Amino acid sequence: MTTGVLPDETADPFATARQVADAVLFEGYVLYPYRASAAKNRLRWQFGVLVPPAWGTDSAEHSFQRTECLMEPRSGARLSAELRFLHAQRRTVQRLCPDGGFETVEELELPDRVLVPWDEGAEERVTLEADVSKLTGEGVTVPFTRPAREETEQVHDAEGRLVGRLVRRCAQLDGRVRLTATAIDGPYATLRLTATVENTSGWEPDAAGADRTAALPHCLVGAHLLLGLSAGSFLSMTDPPEWARSAVAACRNEHAWPVLAGADGRSDVLLSAPIILEDHPAIAPESPGALYDALEIDEILALRTAALTDQEKREARGTDPRAAEVIELADTMPPEVLERLHGAVRALREVTGPGPAAPDALEPDVPGLRPDTPWWDPESDRSVDPVRDRITVDGRSVGAGSRVLLRPGRRRTDAQDLFLQGRTAQVEAVLHDVDGGVHLAVTVEGDPGVDIRREQGRFLYFQPDEIAPLEDA
């Protein structure tokens, strides 16, 4: 999404937060290479999908989201809420027959695009506003319905002749939003706000069963909630004041996570999303537009999209109007815009006094320093030697050549290492990082590629408490 125009917070308090909410709403909407035929685009919409209750009982997905947070409203404050989600509409492609009728086809060739069947996402909003004083007790509940509908769009060729049509169908969708508030014990007038979003659609799979594709038109896709106070503030759920920590810990958030999202660090707006974010998330100003693949890097996506073949681009343009916009964006991006995606410095340290001396100014006899050697080069610090250094583990000396038993801890981020539980390995080096930590580079015994790993220096790394010394061979 483009961020060149600053949003008007006075006219719309959600304007800034909605930029990030758009990225959440359309995350995974259509993935590179932006063609319906791509395997990754056949299982779509993984975030914030609220399914009909009857479908949720037999699947791993849920029919509701629950958000709990703390707020400090001032007298007379009003709470605004905006639920946003996508309503899947099923698009079929039909060709014009000689008799004037239409027949459903798998694709319709046009000079600039290839139209294919596809599930489009229609953006939906449910808004409500209430006095905070009315939220205690039963609170406020707002049911909503999106009726079934069918629309057709005529398709013409380059000469303007009618060649077919697109038929879009939406299923009925029902849901409700419920807001309640309760006072909490503490030194300030603080309320715990509970906001629940539910899919109440009565759709059920038929007797023969139905897959997720059949359920999607009855789902709230990418569901998230924007909350705003007219007077007062929300408390951060990740960095609350000390007096509120226990109350924050008692809040129960299910299938959504609330973060502060007001402009300029304000705390009167909250975004509760199915993706975990930090307080005051923001779209990078360098981003040239929506790529619908926010877990990737804009520069890589733009370059790879521009490199698609003409036929692949025709298929992408026919997949979806939003996919067509991505192709157009990549094809017309000026070099200076693309260069901005390569990297940016977000903050610089203010220099208030003389900095450290330049390497050339260092005395040549300073021990341990070689101005002509970068700090990341092992030769820059002769006090450590990965090959000769040894450490003590369970009272035994361990270093290069030692045999160890691997027992990776659960805190490791690489789940693949857990498959090495109980395997034996040989230590290749003892490494010290700049934070004072120690890491053991190892090769697994019995690995047929161990010689190549040693030659290339591609080792596995474990901390001392994740190995047990064995007798050396």
NURO-65907 format. One record per residue (C-alpha): residue number from 1; x, y, z. Coordinates in steps of 0.2 Angstrom, whole numbers, plus 5000, padded with zeros to 4 digits. Example, Ala and Ser with C-alpha at 12.3 -4.5 7.8 and 13.67 -1.06 7.14 Angstrom:
residues 2
 num    X    Y    Z
   1 5062 4978 5039
   2 5068 4995 5036
//
This chain:
residues 473
 num    X    Y    Z
   1 5000 5000 5000
   2 5006 5017 4996
   3 5011 5028 5011
   4 5015 5045 5003
   5 5000 5054 5009
   6 4998 5056 5028
   7 4982 5050 5035
   8 4970 5063 5043
   9 4968 5057 5061
  10 4956 5071 5065
  11 4943 5065 5052
  12 4947 5046 5055
  13 4955 5040 5071
  14 4959 5023 5063
  15 4967 5030 5047
  16 4985 5026 5053
  17 4981 5009 5060
  18 4971 5005 5045
  19 4987 5005 5034
  20 4994 4991 5045
  21 4977 4983 5046
  22 4976 4982 5027
  23 4992 4972 5027
  24 4984 4960 5039
  25 4968 4959 5029
  26 4977 4955 5013
  27 4991 4944 5019
  28 4992 4929 5008
  29 4978 4935 4997
  30 4988 4930 4982
  31 5006 4925 4982
  32 5020 4926 4970
  33 5020 4921 4956
  34 5002 4928 4957
  35 4994 4915 4946
  36 4979 4905 4951
  37 4988 4890 4944
  38 5003 4891 4956
  39 5002 4878 4970
  40 5004 4890 4984
  41 4988 4899 4978
  42 4978 4884 4980
  43 4977 4884 4999
  44 4974 4902 5003
  45 4969 4913 5018
  46 4978 4906 5033
  47 4976 4921 5045
  48 4961 4926 5055
  49 4949 4914 5046
  50 4933 4912 5057
  51 4923 4897 5051
  52 4905 4893 5054
  53 4902 4884 5070
  54 4897 4868 5062
  55 4913 4867 5052
  56 4924 4872 5066
  57 4919 4857 5077
  58 4928 4846 5064
  59 4943 4857 5059
  60 4958 4865 5067
  61 4950 4882 5064
  62 4939 4893 5075
  63 4923 4902 5074
  64 4927 4916 5086
  65 4941 4929 5091
  66 4942 4935 5109
  67 4952 4951 5113
  68 4955 4957 5131
  69 4964 4973 5135
  70 4965 4987 5148
  71 4959 5004 5146
  72 4958 5020 5156
  73 4943 5030 5149
  74 4940 5048 5154
  75 4923 5054 5159
  76 4910 5053 5145
  77 4922 5043 5134
  78 4915 5033 5119
  79 4922 5017 5112
  80 4922 5015 5093
  81 4925 4998 5085
  82 4927 4993 5067
  83 4927 4974 5062
  84 4935 4971 5045
  85 4936 4955 5035
  86 4936 4948 5018
  87 4920 4939 5011
  88 4925 4926 4998
  89 4916 4927 4982
  90 4917 4913 4970
  91 4921 4918 4952
  92 4917 4907 4937
  93 4922 4911 4919
  94 4909 4908 4905
  95 4912 4909 4886
  96 4899 4916 4874
  97 4891 4903 4863
  98 4886 4905 4845
  99 4867 4904 4850
 100 4869 4919 4862
 101 4870 4908 4878
 102 4885 4906 4890
 103 4895 4890 4895
 104 4906 4888 4910
 105 4924 4886 4905
 106 4941 4883 4914
 107 4949 4898 4905
 108 4945 4912 4893
 109 4960 4919 4882
 110 4961 4937 4879
 111 4976 4947 4871
 112 4982 4954 4888
 113 4976 4941 4900
 114 4969 4924 4903
 115 4954 4923 4914
 116 4952 4908 4926
 117 4940 4903 4940
 118 4946 4911 4956
 119 4940 4916 4974
 120 4940 4935 4976
 121 4939 4944 4992
 122 4927 4957 4995
 123 4931 4969 5009
 124 4918 4970 5023
 125 4916 4982 5038
 126 4905 4982 5053
 127 4906 4997 5064
 128 4898 5002 5081
 129 4900 5015 5094
 130 4894 5015 5112
 131 4897 5025 5128
 132 4910 5016 5139
 133 4897 5018 5153
 134 4885 5006 5143
 135 4898 4992 5142
 136 4897 4986 5160
 137 4885 4972 5164
 138 4878 4964 5148
 139 4888 4976 5137
 140 4883 4979 5119
 141 4880 4966 5105
 142 4878 4970 5087
 143 4873 4956 5075
 144 4876 4957 5057
 145 4872 4948 5040
 146 4879 4949 5023
 147 4866 4942 5011
 148 4869 4930 4997
 149 4871 4939 4980
 150 4876 4935 4962
 151 4884 4948 4950
 152 4889 4947 4932
 153 4903 4956 4923
 154 4903 4956 4904
 155 4920 4952 4895
 156 4925 4960 4879
 157 4940 4958 4867
 158 4952 4971 4861
 159 4939 4976 4847
 160 4925 4978 4860
 161 4916 4962 4855
 162 4907 4952 4869
 163 4916 4936 4871
 164 4911 4930 4888
 165 4907 4935 4906
 166 4912 4933 4924
 167 4899 4927 4937
 168 4903 4931 4955
 169 4893 4922 4969
 170 4893 4926 4988
 171 4885 4915 5001
 172 4876 4922 5016
 173 4887 4926 5031
 174 4881 4929 5049
 175 4890 4935 5064
 176 4890 4946 5079
 177 4902 4958 5089
 178 4900 4959 5108
 179 4909 4972 5119
 180 4909 4971 5138
 181 4919 4980 5151
 182 4923 4976 5170
 183 4932 4987 5183
 184 4948 4980 5190
 185 4956 4983 5207
 186 4970 4995 5206
 187 4976 5013 5210
 188 4967 5020 5194
 189 4950 5019 5186
 190 4954 5005 5174
 191 4943 4994 5165
 192 4945 4977 5157
 193 4938 4977 5139
 194 4932 4961 5131
 195 4928 4961 5113
 196 4922 4945 5105
 197 4919 4942 5086
 198 4909 4927 5081
 199 4904 4918 5065
 200 4886 4913 5068
 201 4882 4906 5051
 202 4871 4891 5050
 203 4880 4883 5036
 204 4884 4865 5038
 205 4894 4852 5028
 206 4882 4840 5018
 207 4881 4822 5022
 208 4895 4818 5010
 209 4906 4830 5019
 210 4914 4846 5013
 211 4932 4852 5012
 212 4938 4869 5017
 213 4935 4876 5000
 214 4917 4873 5002
 215 4917 4882 5019
 216 4927 4897 5014
 217 4912 4907 5006
 218 4904 4906 5024
 219 4919 4912 5033
 220 4926 4929 5040
 221 4943 4929 5032
 222 4957 4940 5039
 223 4946 4946 5053
 224 4953 4959 5064
 225 4946 4973 5075
 226 4950 4992 5077
 227 4946 4999 5094
 228 4947 5018 5098
 229 4943 5029 5113
 230 4936 5047 5111
 231 4944 5051 5128
 232 4957 5041 5137
 233 4970 5028 5133
 234 4973 5009 5131
 235 4987 5001 5141
 236 5001 4991 5131
 237 4999 4973 5133
 238 5017 4970 5130
 239 5025 4984 5140
 240 5012 4989 5154
 241 5016 5000 5169
 242 5022 4990 5184
 243 5005 4992 5193
 244 4995 4984 5179
 245 5006 4969 5175
 246 4996 4956 5185
 247 4980 4963 5177
 248 4987 4962 5160
 249 4993 4944 5163
 250 4975 4939 5168
 251 4968 4945 5151
 252 4963 4931 5139
 253 4966 4934 5121
 254 4961 4920 5109
 255 4966 4919 5090
 256 4970 4938 5091
 257 4982 4949 5099
 258 4980 4968 5103
 259 4993 4981 5101
 260 4993 5000 5102
 261 4991 5007 5085
 262 4988 5026 5086
 263 4998 5039 5076
 264 5014 5047 5084
 265 5014 5035 5098
 266 4997 5039 5104
 267 4988 5026 5115
 268 4969 5029 5110
 269 4969 5017 5096
 270 4971 4998 5097
 271 4973 4985 5083
 272 4968 4967 5088
 273 4975 4956 5074
 274 4977 4937 5070
 275 4996 4941 5068
 276 5007 4945 5083
 277 5013 4963 5081
 278 5023 4975 5091
 279 5015 4991 5098
 280 5014 5005 5085
 281 5017 4994 5069
 282 5020 5004 5053
 283 5022 5001 5035
 284 5039 5005 5029
 285 5038 5022 5019
 286 5049 5014 5006
 287 5036 5001 5001
 288 5030 5006 4984
 289 5013 4997 4986
 290 5004 4981 4991
 291 5012 4965 4986
 292 5000 4954 4997
 293 5015 4944 5003
 294 5020 4954 5019
 295 5031 4940 5025
 296 5043 4942 5011
 297 5054 4956 5006
 298 5048 4970 4994
 299 5064 4971 4984
 300 5065 4952 4980
 301 5046 4951 4976
 302 5048 4966 4964
 303 5063 4959 4955
 304 5056 4942 4953
 305 5039 4948 4948
 306 5047 4959 4934
 307 5056 4944 4928
 308 5041 4933 4925
 309 5038 4928 4907
 310 5025 4937 4896
 311 5013 4922 4897
 312 5015 4921 4916
 313 5011 4939 4917
 314 4995 4937 4906
 315 4990 4923 4918
 316 4993 4934 4933
 317 4983 4948 4926
 318 4968 4936 4923
 319 4969 4929 4940
 320 4963 4944 4950
 321 4963 4963 4948
 322 4975 4965 4963
 323 4987 4953 4955
 324 4986 4963 4939
 325 4991 4978 4949
 326 5006 4969 4956
 327 5012 4965 4939
 328 5009 4983 4933
 329 5018 4990 4949
 330 5034 4979 4945
 331 5034 4983 4927
 332 5033 5002 4929
 333 5043 5004 4945
 334 5057 5018 4942
 335 5075 5013 4946
 336 5076 5025 4961
 337 5060 5018 4969
 338 5068 5000 4967
 339 5084 5006 4975
 340 5075 5013 4990
 341 5070 4995 4994
 342 5088 4989 4995
 343 5089 4996 5013
 344 5086 5010 5025
 345 5094 5017 5041
 346 5080 5020 5053
 347 5090 5029 5067
 348 5107 5037 5069
 349 5116 5040 5086
 350 5118 5058 5089
 351 5136 5063 5091
 352 5139 5074 5106
 353 5157 5073 5108
 354 5173 5066 5100
 355 5171 5048 5094
 356 5183 5034 5095
 357 5200 5036 5087
 358 5201 5030 5069
 359 5211 5014 5066
 360 5225 5024 5058
 361 5227 5034 5074
 362 5229 5019 5085
 363 5246 5016 5092
 364 5254 5001 5083
 365 5259 4993 5099
 366 5242 4992 5107
 367 5241 4973 5111
 368 5227 4963 5103
 369 5223 4976 5090
 370 5228 4976 5071
 371 5220 4992 5062
 372 5222 4983 5046
 373 5211 4968 5051
 374 5192 4970 5052
 375 5184 4966 5069
 376 5175 4951 5062
 377 5191 4942 5056
 378 5196 4929 5068
 379 5214 4935 5066
 380 5209 4952 5073
 381 5210 4944 5091
 382 5224 4932 5094
 383 5217 4929 5112
 384 5205 4916 5105
 385 5208 4901 5094
 386 5193 4890 5088
 387 5204 4875 5085
 388 5215 4875 5101
 389 5202 4882 5113
 390 5195 4871 5126
 391 5180 4872 5138
 392 5175 4862 5153
 393 5159 4852 5153
 394 5153 4841 5167
 395 5171 4842 5174
 396 5179 4836 5157
 397 5189 4846 5145
 398 5181 4848 5128
 399 5188 4855 5112
 400 5192 4851 5093
 401 5192 4832 5091
 402 5181 4828 5107
 403 5167 4816 5105
 404 5150 4822 5112
 405 5132 4816 5114
 406 5120 4829 5107
 407 5105 4833 5118
 408 5098 4849 5110
 409 5087 4860 5122
 410 5069 4864 5118
 411 5073 4883 5118
 412 5082 4880 5101
 413 5073 4889 5086
 414 5079 4876 5073
 415 5067 4862 5076
 416 5077 4851 5064
 417 5091 4850 5078
 418 5078 4840 5089
 419 5080 4826 5077
 420 5098 4824 5082
 421 5093 4820 5100
 422 5105 4806 5106
 423 5116 4806 5091
 424 5135 4807 5093
 425 5146 4820 5086
 426 5164 4827 5085
 427 5168 4844 5090
 428 5177 4854 5076
 429 5179 4871 5085
 430 5176 4881 5100
 431 5169 4898 5096
 432 5166 4913 5107
 433 5154 4927 5102
 434 5155 4945 5105
 435 5142 4944 5119
 436 5153 4931 5129
 437 5143 4916 5124
 438 5152 4899 5119
 439 5146 4888 5105
 440 5153 4871 5099
 441 5154 4868 5080
 442 5151 4849 5077
 443 5149 4836 5064
 444 5138 4822 5067
 445 5146 4805 5067
 446 5140 4794 5052
 447 5135 4808 5041
 448 5141 4803 5024
 449 5144 4822 5019
 450 5155 4825 5034
 451 5171 4828 5023
 452 5162 4841 5013
 453 5156 4850 5028
 454 5173 4851 5035
 455 5180 4857 5019
 456 5166 4871 5017
 457 5166 4875 5036
 458 5147 4871 5037
 459 5145 4864 5054
 460 5131 4862 5067
 461 5131 4873 5082
 462 5127 4868 5100
 463 5129 4877 5117
 464 5139 4868 5131
 465 5123 4863 5141
 466 5117 4854 5125
 467 5131 4841 5124
 468 5138 4828 5135
 469 5156 4823 5134
 470 5161 4805 5128
 471 5177 4795 5128
 472 5187 4801 5113
 473 5190 4789 5099
//
